[in-house]
Every structure is written in C-alpha cells, then in structure tokens.
C-alpha cells in the first residue's frame, strides 16, 4: 500500500512558479524547491519524478488556470454554459443562421476572451508570469515525463478547440481561415499589445486591445 502523501503538491507548484519567474527555469531545482517548501528531496522525487516533472506540472496548472479564466469570461459575456467549444456533430446549418444580435453577443465574448491575460494576471500573478513571459521551450525540455507531456498536449488541444468553437459560433465555420481570425484576436493581439510591451495591467492598453479585436472581427474571415 502506498504511503500517504504528507505534503501539499500545490505548495510545491507555488514554490516552483516563484523560483521560475524570479530566477528563470534554471533556478527550479529539486534542492531549491525542497528548501522553499520544507519537503524532502525524496518526497519530491516520489511525487513528481524529476525536476522536469515539477516544472511541467507547474506549467500545466498555469495553463489550466488560464483556460478556465478565458472560458469564464466567454461564458459571462455570451450567457452560454460550459466551454465555448462545439462538438463535431453540431448542425452547421443551425450555426450559420446567426442574426445580428447573436453576432454581437459573440463579438462581445471574443473581446472578453482577448482580455483574459489581464484578468489572469490579476488573479494568479506568478502563474501569469510563468505562462505568458517564460517560453514553453524554456520550461518543457526533452526529458519531460511522458504522462506530463501527454497532459501538456491535451491542454494545447483545449486551446485549439476553444478557437474552433468560437469560430463556429461567430461565423458558423470551422475552417482554417476562420480559426486564424480568432488566433489573431486571442493570441496575436494580446501578445503584441499587452504582453510584449509589459502593459498587461494598463487600462488604456486594454481599451486599445478591445478596439483592435473589434476591428479584426468587423473584417471577419475571407470567404
């Protein structure tokens, strides 16, 4: 029978986040995490397998938090329940029959989703810095445990599903060109306006982002 866990994995991930955002990924060692948490090296290896396992789990938690915030913002703006992704079996004809009020609702939802980096940073400052300013390549090396790598791939697919679902709801389309418009709105513009210029907490930057997203949505995807 396995021994009961005597430490809080969340506290370990908190320590890993703090070390990574303040000293870079190289600062996250088993010894440093043990010193920060009081958890023994052996217990950390038993729970996470390796230093890469600790970093991978910290990145996963941040990614899942971000997606949860983004889905919450979409739901609040659109009045929909659950995530915004749509199943492959959903009727395309029904999705295409969008009136102007429905289009406006989903425009609002997309604009709200674009502001997710700012809301995420307010709620989870260290998770935000880990996910949004430390590159995935820096964090997730080749020695990432396979179970963690599989969960990372699933988290990345969840973002793609979000983009596809929003494209379906806004334009009744799931094709590459429609999804690329959503990628511009939810990835490229927030990165350019908020993250790269370190303006994630500035109200004026968020106002610019909202205007830019609405301008892109007004053009829409090509036929």
N, C-alpha and C positions, 0 to 999 in steps of 0.2 A: 504494500500500500504506500503511495507517495506521501512524503512528509507534507504537512500543511504549510502553506506559504505564510511567512511571518513578517513580510514587508509589503508595502503598498506599491504596486507597479506604476501607478500614476505619479507617485512622488519621484520614482526613478526617471520617468519620462520628463517630468518637470525639470529635474536636475540636468538631464541631457540637453534639453532645449536651451536652458540658461547658459550652459557651457558652450554650446554651438554658436549661439547668436552673439556671445560676448568674446569668444576666443577662436571662432571658426571650428569646423568639424574636427580638425586635428586635436582640439582641446578635449574632445569627448573620448576619454579612455576609461577602461573599467576601474582603474585605480582612482581617477578623478571623480567618477560617479559614486564610487564607494565612499570616498572622503566627504562628498557633499551630502550623502544620504544616511551614512552610518550603516549601510547594508554591506555585508561582506562580499569580497570578490567572488567567492564560491557561490553564494546565493545569486549574484548577478549572472554568472555563467549558467547556473542551473535554470534560471527563468528565461534569459534572453539568448543564450547560446554563445554570443560573441559581442564584441564592440559594435560590429556592423548590425547585429540584431537589435541592439539598443537604439542606434541611430535610425534604423529602418522603422522600428516601432514608433519612435518619436515623430518621424516624418508622416507616417500613416495616420497617427492621431491628429496631427495638424491638418492633413488633407481632408480627413473625415469631418473635422470641425468646420473647415471652410465650406465644404459641400452642404453641410447641414445649415449653416448660416445662409448660403445662397438659396437653397430650397425654401427656407423660411421666408426670405424676402420676396421670392416669387409668389409663394402661397398668399402672403399678406396683400400683395399688390393685385393679384388676379382673383382672389377669392376661391382658388382651387384647393382641393385637399390632396395631401401627399405630394410626391415629387412631380415635376413637370414633364417627365419623360412619357412617351406614348408607346404602347405596345404595337408590334408589327401588324397585329390583326385589326387595329382600329380602322374604321372606314375612312378611306381617303376622301370620298365624296362628301362625307359629313364635315371633315376637317376643312375642305375647300369652301364650304358655304359660310364664310365669315362675313358678318356685317360690319359696318364701320365702328359700331360701339365695341364689338368683340376685338377688333383690330386695336382700338385704343387701349383696351384693358391689357392686351398682351404687350403692346408697346410700353405701357407703364411697368409691367412685370419685368421686361427685359432691362429697362432703365434701372429698376431697383436692383436687379441681379448684378448689373455692372458696378454698383456701389458696394458690393459685398466685401472687397478688400478693406475698405474703410471701416465698415461695421465689424468685420472680423478682427481688425487691429485694435478696436476699442475693447472688444470682449476678451480677446486672447492675445495680448501683446507679444509674448515670446513665441507662441505658435505662429503668429503672423510673420514675425521676422524670420523664423526658421523656414517657413514655406515660401514666402514671397521674395526674400532677399538672399537666401543661400541656395545655390543651384542644386537641382536634383542630382546632377552628376557628382557634385562635391560630397553629397550625403550618402548616396547609394552606390557603393562600389561593386566590383565584380564578385566579391566574397559575401554578398548579401545572402542570408539563408533562403532556401528555395520557398519555404512557406511564406516568408515575409515578401519575397519578390512576387509571388502569386497574388498576394493581397494588394501590393502596390499596383500591379497591372489592373486589378479589379477596380481600384479607386480611380485610375486614369480612364478606364472604360466608363465609369459612372459619370465623369465629366463629359465625355463624348455623348453619352445617352441624354444628358441634360441639354446639350446643344441641339441634338437631333429632335428632341421632344419640343423644344421651344420653336424650332423652325416649322415643325408640323402644326403646332397650334397657331402660329402667327400667319403662315402662308399656305398651310396645307401641303407642305413639301418636305421631303426628307433627303433631297439630293445634295451633292457636294457644294454647289454654288449657294444654296440657301444656308447650309451649315457654315460656310465660310463667312457669310454676313454676321452670323451670331458669334463666330470666333473673333471677328473684328470688334464687335460690341463688348464682349465679355472677357476677352483676353488682351487683344492688342491695345485698345484704347485705355483701359485701366492701367495697363503696364506703362504705357507712354506718358499718361497724364498724372497718375498718382504715384506709381512705384519707382520708376527710374529717376524721377525728379524729386523724390522724397517729399511728396506733398500729400501723403495719404490722409493726413488729419486736417487739411486745409479746406474750409467750406467753399472757398472760391474755386478751388481745383475740382471739387465735386460738382459744382454748378457747371463748370466747363465740360466735365465728363458727361453730365446729363444732356447738355446741348449737343455734344458731338455724337452721342449714341442716337439721339432722336434724328439728327441729320442723316446718319447712315441708314436708319430704319425708313426714313422718308424716301430714300432712293430704292431700298429693297434689293432683292437678288435679281440678277439678269434672268431672262426667260430660259 
